[in-house]
Amino acid sequence: MDSLQTRLLAAEHASAVEDLGGVPLAREVIAHAEAQGALDVEVRARLALAWTLLEEQPSEVQEQVRVATAQAEALGDPLLRAQAHCMAARVAVSQSDAPRILREAHQALRLAEVAGAAEPLVHAHSLMGIANLLVGDHGRALVHQEVVLKQLDQVHSPSLKAVLLCDVGANFNDFGTPHEAMIFLDQALALTAEHDLRFTQILVRENLGRTLIQLGRIEEGERLLQEGLKQAIDGHYDRWEAYLRCGLGEHLVMTGQVAAGHDHLLRATEVARGVEDSYLASTCASTLGRALRHLGRLDEARGHLEAGLKTAQDANLLGPCKIAHQELSELLAQQGKFEEALRHFQQFHDLAMKVQLEESHRHAQLMILQQELDRERERAEAQRQTHDELRRAHLMVQQQAQELTRIASEDPLTGLDNRRQFLTYLSDWMQSKAVFSVALLDADHFKSVNDRFGHPVGDQVLTRLGQIFRQHTRPEDVVARIGGEEFAILLAVTDPSVASDIADRIRMAVASHVWDDIVPDLRLTVSIGLAFSPEVSTQEALLSLGDARLYRAKQAGRDRVVQGER
């Protein structure tokens, strides 16, 4: 038995540093433990084997985790059960199965607390954070991430620690803070280099490379992506080879390195087909098509986009179908084939609505699951049960109400506030006696855009305008679409000259924007009427004043801001 324990420890150490030499040793330990009836040793060896093979043999990993979980449950050991449920959740991460991740990680967390085991507890918190990020619940995700950061030094496995650091970095990227992401990804990269972690080096290099490119450090980012790709190829990680080639290829094409980028995208599409991953294959084909479209090679682009669409349709993948329809709509509009473009746009619009509904349903399922898991935990805390149930029920109602409010207050095309929400904000600001400005904006000659290029292009223009307006305002300002091509902005500034400067920056940003990526020869300007709240006593009068000045801007030749008596 001592010899078996020694070999088990060696297999676990090999797993912790991603040494493939531990694979035959783990298999040997499993066989001997099974023969000797040493169930606890068998479970640990199966989990060590599963972690080592996580990205190389997913089918075997799922089976090893399934058996290990059942055996750990039979033993009743909370530590082994926690470790097994963590592995089951980690497997679900590769499938983006948020409800399963949450269910398994919640079980692991509960058991790790019972066992007083720090490592599976930290791992479980990281996994629960990932599950919440998958459905856009950044608040819950941040709570779990804070626990991970506080207790990360209690994780002793180099491989697990590097993966958890990478999880944190990826989370910060999702939060929109790439500088913070880089801190943890740099730590993860140093750890992978120190212990020569075969697969995790690829994972970290991919995340860090994308982050550096996002921060404008292009050469460093490209170098890391290329290194990650070489490791993926050398290690025969085909799925990651396709994934890295896809991202790297699109980046290279968009930065002018056309030949190299095109080669990567073609190879990514071939490799993705070989791993029988329809989502990846569709994404690669659509990415190649999008890159070719931006290069003006429209016929080639269409072929790849249609191939990506067919792959997605055959696998019933709504998200990739939606993206392919959108790209085809834009491409066909460029070619002047507006009827076909409209058909694809209609299908894109229908799928966008369906995807949104499915995401809402998925989010609701996750919320329901969260409640079920919480109730299970509360049953072990009988004295707090009633209070906690009421608190969660109230929270759920609040969240549902917030979601309904968002749907009722958001413009579905641009994602900005709609007219109703704008008027609500305006009323609140007027009642608070705040000093502010209102800018009414109108896209000049917008009807000619629809007439010349079609409504799909018009919709893209409106969406882009909304993005420009938001980029040139602050979080405390309110940006809304209040009509067809009409927008309004509430500027929380007390100085009319500051409001005028902001409005003029917006006007110049629109006029100087490169619109050719939507359709060649497209140019656009906006006219702006600006009114200051102290000038009038009611919101109706304020809007009327702003509208009158917008009209004067139009009459004076458009592409200008009119304020006061000027």
URWOVEN-V61747 format. One record per residue. RES is the residue in three letters. SS is DSSP state (H for helix, E for strand, L for the rest). PSI is psi in radians with two decimals (999 if undefined). NEAR is the number of other ideal C-beta (glycine too) atoms within 8 Angstrom. Layout:
res = {RES;RES}
ss = {SS;SS}
psi = {PSI;PSI}
near = {NEAR;NEAR}
This chain:
res = {MET;ASP;SER;LEU;GLN;THR;ARG;LEU;LEU;ALA;ALA;GLU;HIS;ALA;SER;ALA;VAL;GLU;ASP;LEU;GLY;GLY;VAL;PRO;LEU;ALA;ARG;GLU;VAL;ILE;ALA;HIS;ALA;GLU;ALA;GLN;GLY;ALA;LEU;ASP;VAL;GLU;VAL;ARG;ALA;ARG;LEU;ALA;LEU;ALA;TRP;THR;LEU;LEU;GLU;GLU;GLN;PRO;SER;GLU;VAL;GLN;GLU;GLN;VAL;ARG;VAL;ALA;THR;ALA;GLN;ALA;GLU;ALA;LEU;GLY;ASP;PRO;LEU;LEU;ARG;ALA;GLN;ALA;HIS;CYS;MET;ALA;ALA;ARG;VAL;ALA;VAL;SER;GLN;SER;ASP;ALA;PRO;ARG;ILE;LEU;ARG;GLU;ALA;HIS;GLN;ALA;LEU;ARG;LEU;ALA;GLU;VAL;ALA;GLY;ALA;ALA;GLU;PRO;LEU;VAL;HIS;ALA;HIS;SER;LEU;MET;GLY;ILE;ALA;ASN;LEU;LEU;VAL;GLY;ASP;HIS;GLY;ARG;ALA;LEU;VAL;HIS;GLN;GLU;VAL;VAL;LEU;LYS;GLN;LEU;ASP;GLN;VAL;HIS;SER;PRO;SER;LEU;LYS;ALA;VAL;LEU;LEU;CYS;ASP;VAL;GLY;ALA;ASN;PHE;ASN;ASP;PHE;GLY;THR;PRO;HIS;GLU;ALA;MET;ILE;PHE;LEU;ASP;GLN;ALA;LEU;ALA;LEU;THR;ALA;GLU;HIS;ASP;LEU;ARG;PHE;THR;GLN;ILE;LEU;VAL;ARG;GLU;ASN;LEU;GLY;ARG;THR;LEU;ILE;GLN;LEU;GLY;ARG;ILE;GLU;GLU;GLY;GLU;ARG;LEU;LEU;GLN;GLU;GLY;LEU;LYS;GLN;ALA;ILE;ASP;GLY;HIS;TYR;ASP;ARG;TRP;GLU;ALA;TYR;LEU;ARG;CYS;GLY;LEU;GLY;GLU;HIS;LEU;VAL;MET;THR;GLY;GLN;VAL;ALA;ALA;GLY;HIS;ASP;HIS;LEU;LEU;ARG;ALA;THR;GLU;VAL;ALA;ARG;GLY;VAL;GLU;ASP;SER;TYR;LEU;ALA;SER;THR;CYS;ALA;SER;THR;LEU;GLY;ARG;ALA;LEU;ARG;HIS;LEU;GLY;ARG;LEU;ASP;GLU;ALA;ARG;GLY;HIS;LEU;GLU;ALA;GLY;LEU;LYS;THR;ALA;GLN;ASP;ALA;ASN;LEU;LEU;GLY;PRO;CYS;LYS;ILE;ALA;HIS;GLN;GLU;LEU;SER;GLU;LEU;LEU;ALA;GLN;GLN;GLY;LYS;PHE;GLU;GLU;ALA;LEU;ARG;HIS;PHE;GLN;GLN;PHE;HIS;ASP;LEU;ALA;MET;LYS;VAL;GLN;LEU;GLU;GLU;SER;HIS;ARG;HIS;ALA;GLN;LEU;MET;ILE;LEU;GLN;GLN;GLU;LEU;ASP;ARG;GLU;ARG;GLU;ARG;ALA;GLU;ALA;GLN;ARG;GLN;THR;HIS;ASP;GLU;LEU;ARG;ARG;ALA;HIS;LEU;MET;VAL;GLN;GLN;GLN;ALA;GLN;GLU;LEU;THR;ARG;ILE;ALA;SER;GLU;ASP;PRO;LEU;THR;GLY;LEU;ASP;ASN;ARG;ARG;GLN;PHE;LEU;THR;TYR;LEU;SER;ASP;TRP;MET;GLN;SER;LYS;ALA;VAL;PHE;SER;VAL;ALA;LEU;LEU;ASP;ALA;ASP;HIS;PHE;LYS;SER;VAL;ASN;ASP;ARG;PHE;GLY;HIS;PRO;VAL;GLY;ASP;GLN;VAL;LEU;THR;ARG;LEU;GLY;GLN;ILE;PHE;ARG;GLN;HIS;THR;ARG;PRO;GLU;ASP;VAL;VAL;ALA;ARG;ILE;GLY;GLY;GLU;GLU;PHE;ALA;ILE;LEU;LEU;ALA;VAL;THR;ASP;PRO;SER;VAL;ALA;SER;ASP;ILE;ALA;ASP;ARG;ILE;ARG;MET;ALA;VAL;ALA;SER;HIS;VAL;TRP;ASP;ASP;ILE;VAL;PRO;ASP;LEU;ARG;LEU;THR;VAL;SER;ILE;GLY;LEU;ALA;PHE;SER;PRO;GLU;VAL;SER;THR;GLN;GLU;ALA;LEU;LEU;SER;LEU;GLY;ASP;ALA;ARG;LEU;TYR;ARG;ALA;LYS;GLN;ALA;GLY;ARG;ASP;ARG;VAL;VAL;GLN;GLY;GLU;ARG}
ss = {L;H;H;H;H;H;H;H;H;H;H;H;H;H;H;H;L;L;L;L;H;H;H;H;H;H;H;H;H;H;H;H;H;H;H;H;L;L;H;H;H;H;H;H;H;H;H;H;H;H;H;H;L;L;L;L;L;H;H;H;H;H;H;H;H;H;H;H;H;H;H;H;H;H;H;L;L;H;H;H;H;H;H;H;H;H;H;H;H;H;H;H;H;L;L;L;L;H;H;H;H;H;H;H;H;H;H;H;H;H;H;H;H;H;H;L;L;H;H;H;H;H;H;H;H;H;H;H;H;H;H;H;H;H;L;L;L;H;H;H;H;H;H;H;H;H;H;H;H;H;H;H;H;H;L;L;L;H;H;H;H;H;H;H;H;H;H;H;H;H;H;H;H;H;L;L;L;H;H;H;H;H;H;H;H;H;H;H;H;H;H;H;H;H;H;L;L;H;H;H;H;H;H;H;H;H;H;H;H;H;H;H;H;H;L;L;L;H;H;H;H;H;H;H;H;H;H;H;H;H;H;H;H;H;L;L;L;H;H;H;H;H;H;H;H;H;H;H;H;H;H;H;H;H;L;L;L;H;H;H;H;H;H;H;H;H;H;H;H;H;H;H;H;H;L;L;L;H;H;H;H;H;H;H;H;H;H;H;H;H;H;H;H;H;L;L;L;H;H;H;H;H;H;H;H;H;H;H;H;H;H;H;H;H;L;L;L;H;H;H;H;H;H;H;H;H;H;H;H;H;H;H;H;H;L;L;L;H;H;H;H;H;H;H;H;H;H;H;H;H;H;H;H;H;H;H;H;H;H;H;H;H;H;H;H;H;H;H;H;H;H;H;H;H;H;H;H;H;H;L;L;H;H;H;H;H;H;H;H;H;H;H;H;H;H;H;H;H;H;H;H;H;H;H;H;H;H;H;H;E;L;L;L;L;L;L;E;L;H;H;H;H;H;H;H;H;H;H;H;H;H;L;L;L;L;L;E;E;E;E;E;E;E;L;L;H;H;H;H;H;H;H;H;L;H;H;H;H;H;H;H;H;H;H;H;H;H;H;H;H;H;L;L;L;L;L;L;E;E;E;E;L;L;L;L;E;E;E;E;E;E;L;L;L;L;H;H;H;H;H;H;H;H;H;H;H;H;H;H;H;H;H;L;L;L;L;L;L;L;L;L;L;L;L;L;E;E;E;E;E;E;E;H;H;H;L;L;L;H;H;H;H;H;H;H;H;H;H;H;H;H;H;H;H;H;L;L;L;L;L;E;E;E;L;L;L}
psi = {-0.65;-0.71;-0.69;-0.74;-0.70;-0.77;-0.62;-0.81;-0.67;-0.70;-0.71;-0.67;-0.76;-0.71;-0.70;-0.35;0.27;0.73;2.00;-0.29;-0.34;-0.19;-0.94;-0.57;-0.74;-0.70;-0.70;-0.74;-0.72;-0.81;-0.82;-0.68;-0.67;-0.74;-0.59;-0.05;0.41;1.40;-0.67;-0.70;-0.72;-0.76;-0.84;-0.70;-0.70;-0.71;-0.67;-0.75;-0.77;-0.74;-0.71;-0.64;0.20;-0.75;-0.08;-0.67;1.29;-0.60;-0.79;-0.70;-0.79;-0.71;-0.75;-0.74;-0.69;-0.83;-0.79;-0.68;-0.78;-0.72;-0.70;-0.67;-0.71;-0.63;-0.54;0.20;2.02;-0.59;-0.87;-0.68;-0.73;-0.77;-0.69;-0.74;-0.58;-0.78;-0.68;-0.69;-0.69;-0.65;-0.72;-0.42;-0.74;-0.33;0.07;0.63;1.47;-0.81;-0.70;-0.70;-0.84;-0.74;-0.85;-0.72;-0.63;-0.74;-0.77;-0.73;-0.80;-0.77;-0.65;-0.63;-0.72;-0.75;-0.26;0.61;2.02;-0.75;-0.91;-0.47;-0.82;-0.75;-0.76;-0.72;-0.72;-0.73;-0.68;-0.60;-0.74;-0.78;-0.77;-0.61;-0.61;-0.45;0.25;0.24;1.39;-0.52;-0.89;-0.70;-0.72;-0.66;-0.81;-0.65;-0.65;-0.67;-0.75;-0.83;-0.63;-0.54;0.20;-0.53;-0.15;0.00;2.14;-0.41;2.08;-0.72;-0.84;-0.74;-0.72;-0.70;-0.73;-0.67;-0.69;-0.69;-0.81;-0.79;-0.78;-0.64;-0.77;-0.62;-0.72;-0.55;-0.12;0.47;1.29;-0.50;-0.74;-0.67;-0.72;-0.59;-0.84;-0.57;-0.61;-0.75;-0.74;-0.73;-0.73;-0.69;-0.70;-0.61;-0.72;-0.67;0.10;0.95;1.93;-0.99;-0.73;-0.47;-0.69;-0.86;-0.81;-0.76;-0.66;-0.84;-0.78;-0.65;-0.81;-0.66;-0.76;-0.73;-0.73;-0.58;0.05;0.05;1.26;-0.89;-0.77;-0.75;-0.78;-0.71;-0.77;-0.71;-0.70;-0.70;-0.73;-0.69;-0.77;-0.74;-0.66;-0.71;-0.85;-0.62;0.00;0.64;1.41;-0.71;-0.70;-0.51;-0.81;-0.76;-0.81;-0.74;-0.66;-0.91;-0.75;-0.73;-0.80;-0.75;-0.79;-0.73;-0.80;-0.35;0.28;-0.06;1.20;-0.86;-0.85;-0.74;-0.74;-0.73;-0.76;-0.75;-0.70;-0.78;-0.67;-0.74;-0.71;-0.81;-0.71;-0.65;-0.56;-0.42;0.08;0.77;1.70;-0.68;-0.82;-0.74;-0.77;-0.75;-0.76;-0.78;-0.75;-0.65;-0.75;-0.78;-0.74;-0.72;-0.76;-0.61;-0.73;-0.38;-0.08;0.10;1.28;-0.68;-0.78;-0.75;-0.75;-0.71;-0.78;-0.66;-0.71;-0.62;-0.75;-0.68;-0.75;-0.75;-0.77;-0.69;-0.73;-0.58;0.04;0.83;1.78;-0.77;-0.96;-0.60;-0.80;-0.81;-0.75;-0.75;-0.73;-0.81;-0.74;-0.67;-0.79;-0.71;-0.82;-0.59;-0.67;-0.61;-0.02;0.18;1.30;-0.54;-0.80;-0.72;-0.72;-0.68;-0.78;-0.65;-0.70;-0.73;-0.67;-0.80;-0.78;-0.75;-0.62;-0.75;-0.73;-0.74;-0.71;-0.73;-0.73;-0.68;-0.69;-0.72;-0.71;-0.74;-0.74;-0.72;-0.74;-0.69;-0.74;-0.77;-0.73;-0.73;-0.75;-0.75;-0.68;-0.69;-0.65;-0.72;-0.65;-0.51;-0.44;-0.08;1.18;-0.65;-0.46;0.03;-0.91;-0.81;-0.80;-0.68;-0.74;-0.70;-0.76;-0.68;-0.74;-0.74;-0.73;-0.76;-0.73;-0.76;-0.73;-0.72;-0.71;-0.70;-0.76;-0.70;-0.72;-0.79;-0.71;-0.35;-0.01;2.39;2.10;-0.43;-0.88;-0.30;0.01;3.00;2.58;-3.11;-0.74;-0.82;-0.66;-0.81;-0.58;-0.82;-0.77;-0.77;-0.77;-0.76;-0.69;-0.75;-0.51;-0.04;0.41;2.66;2.14;3.05;2.65;2.27;2.19;2.20;2.50;2.29;2.17;2.35;0.66;-0.54;-0.62;-0.50;-0.85;-0.72;-0.70;-0.72;-0.20;2.76;-0.58;-0.73;-0.72;-0.73;-0.68;-0.70;-0.78;-0.73;-0.76;-0.71;-0.78;-0.70;-0.73;-0.77;-0.74;-0.65;-0.51;0.30;3.09;2.87;-0.56;-0.20;2.77;2.13;2.23;2.64;2.07;-0.03;-2.88;-1.28;0.37;2.33;2.82;2.54;2.25;2.08;2.07;1.15;2.54;-0.13;2.07;-0.57;-0.60;-0.76;-0.71;-0.70;-0.75;-0.82;-0.69;-0.60;-0.70;-0.80;-0.80;-0.62;-0.70;-0.79;-0.60;-0.09;2.48;1.85;-0.04;-0.37;-0.29;-0.91;2.41;2.61;0.21;2.26;2.63;2.52;2.92;2.63;2.53;2.28;2.24;2.24;2.61;2.30;-0.65;-0.20;-0.40;3.07;-0.19;2.76;-0.59;-0.76;-0.63;-0.78;-0.69;-0.70;-0.79;-0.68;-0.69;-0.70;-0.57;-0.73;-0.73;-0.65;-0.70;-0.82;-0.53;0.03;0.01;3.07;0.90;2.88;2.26;2.25;2.56;-2.50;0.01;999}
near = {6;5;6;13;9;8;12;14;8;10;15;11;10;16;16;11;11;13;9;8;7;15;11;7;12;16;9;9;15;12;8;11;15;8;6;9;6;10;10;9;13;14;14;12;15;15;14;15;16;14;11;14;12;12;9;9;6;10;6;8;12;9;8;13;15;9;9;15;13;8;12;13;9;7;11;6;9;11;11;12;16;18;13;15;15;15;14;13;16;11;14;11;10;9;7;6;7;12;11;11;16;15;10;14;16;12;11;18;13;9;14;16;8;7;11;6;10;10;11;15;13;15;14;17;15;14;16;15;17;13;15;15;12;9;11;7;10;10;6;10;14;10;9;13;13;8;10;15;8;6;12;11;4;8;13;6;9;11;14;12;12;15;11;14;15;15;12;14;18;10;14;12;14;9;9;5;8;11;7;9;16;13;9;13;15;9;9;16;12;8;13;13;8;7;11;9;13;10;12;14;14;15;11;16;14;15;14;16;15;12;15;13;13;9;9;5;8;9;6;9;15;13;9;13;17;9;9;15;12;8;13;13;9;6;10;6;13;10;11;13;13;16;11;14;15;16;11;14;18;13;12;13;14;9;8;4;8;9;6;9;17;13;9;13;17;9;9;17;14;8;12;15;8;7;10;5;9;11;10;13;13;16;13;16;14;16;13;17;17;12;16;13;15;9;9;5;8;11;6;8;16;12;9;14;17;10;9;18;15;8;13;15;9;7;9;5;11;10;8;15;13;12;10;16;14;11;13;14;14;14;15;13;15;10;7;5;8;10;6;8;16;12;8;13;14;8;10;12;8;8;12;9;8;9;11;8;8;9;10;9;8;11;11;8;9;15;10;8;11;9;10;8;11;10;9;8;10;12;8;6;9;7;4;8;10;6;7;11;10;8;8;10;8;8;8;10;8;8;9;8;8;8;9;8;8;8;7;8;10;11;11;4;8;9;8;13;12;12;9;8;12;14;9;9;12;13;9;8;11;12;6;6;4;8;6;12;12;15;15;16;14;13;13;11;7;13;6;7;14;11;6;5;11;10;8;12;15;12;10;10;15;13;11;11;14;15;8;12;14;9;7;9;11;5;3;4;10;8;12;15;14;9;6;4;8;10;15;13;15;13;13;8;9;5;6;10;6;9;15;11;8;13;15;9;9;17;14;8;11;12;10;5;9;4;11;8;5;10;10;5;5;12;5;14;11;14;15;16;18;17;15;12;13;5;7;9;3;7;9;6;9;15;12;8;12;15;10;9;14;15;9;10;14;10;6;8;5;10;9;10;12;13;13;5;2;4}
